Amino acid sequence: MSDDLLTVNILGVNLTLKAKDDSTQLKQVIWFLNKKIEETRDKHKSVDQLKLSILSSIYIVDELISLKNSQYKTGTDDTLPQTDIVITEEVDRAFQRVLDVLDTSVNE
């Protein structure tokens, strides 16, 4: 199946994104992101768009970590459990994708 191109608007910025196979999941991601941005805007009415984006990203990553931690049992010793390492790597990748989008938006 070919890649789908999807034009989205985030904080007034139009982006064309490529979705592998089906754009359904990407549409859900953009819907969730816009919803989280609106919730953040309600809490922090006087912040600029860049700070709004960063704060929204922090809230999303916090939710992701909370969800992942609730799914896995952590270890009892002082070392970082394997599941926490995987979660940390996933969060790093997710946050890097957010930074890439922000970087693209700022540079356009």
Secondary structure, DSSP 4 states (H G I P E B T S, - for coil): -PPEEEEEEETTEEEEEEESS-SHHHHHHHHHHHHHHHHHHHH-TT--HHHHHHHHHHHHHHHHHHHHHHHSPPPSSSSPPHHHHHHHHHHHHHHHHHHHHHHHHHH-
